[in-house]
Amino acid sequence: MNFIGIDIGSTAAKVVVRGADSLFFVVPTGWSSKETASLIRERLLKEGINADGSDAKVIATGYGRAAVGYADKIITEITCHARGGRELAQCDCSIIDVGGQDTKVIQVNNGQVTDFLMNDKCSAGTGKFVEVMANRLGITIDELFTLAGSGRPLPISSLCTVFAESEIINFIGEGHPREDIAAGIVDSIAAKVAQLCSRQTMQDTVILTGGLSQVAYFADRLSLKLGTKVRSMEFGRYAGALGAALLAEEKLA
């Protein structure tokens, strides 16, 4: 039996397979979650896994979860991210998930979600903000973080992505080094995420999931803002899909 977790986010879709086969991969979400779900099914078939078969159980989560017509069950992002995050941390923890369009902070105690917050009204503390600012600087997201590591952060005070971009345009016009602008962008994101975290009591173990989860520099900046260690996670971007696969195994076996 294969237990498949599919997390269709606003930017990328993550898939984890547990059981007879072990597999994980990412595909761009694109403009249509339904098309993405079909592409995932085709990719699984190429790997010899029939998501529609009697030997597979599928749980879908994320922004586009309703588009996965072959899912046996749909479960919310919070529940799946909490289950997957706890599995990655191997203990109860606070989970900071920086996604493409929103940022979630989830508290897990005794294996259960006890509190959560989500910022989905502004992209200033999300992956979309990073993408917009990297494009403005004419570099990739990876290059932005590499540059930021050697820069001195310039202050970016605007809470709105549009106004923050205007500040960056001004910095460019004034001739500031690109690495200092990049450092300011990362510092701004970390500050906004930390502000969301400040509305909860964070636990001793804090992990970073989502698209920025492998970026050690961002985890370090966030740690400074929070005054506590934030662990970057190698497979953090798969937290939601992993949680969905684990829940499929626990609930549908």
Secondary structure, DSSP 4 states (H G I P E B T S, - for coil): -EEEEEEE-SSEEEEEEEESS-EEEEEE--S-HHHHHHHHHHHHHHTT--TTSTTEEEEEESTTGGG-TT-SEE--HHHHHHHHHHHHHTS-EEEEEE-SS-EEEEEEETTEEEEEEEE-S-GGGSHHHHHHHHHHHTS-HHHHHHHHTTS-PPP---SSHHHHHHHHHHHHHTT--HHHHHHHHHHHHHHHHHHHHTTS---S-EEEEETTTT-HHHHHHHHHHHTS-EEE-TTGGGHHHHHHHHHHHHHH-
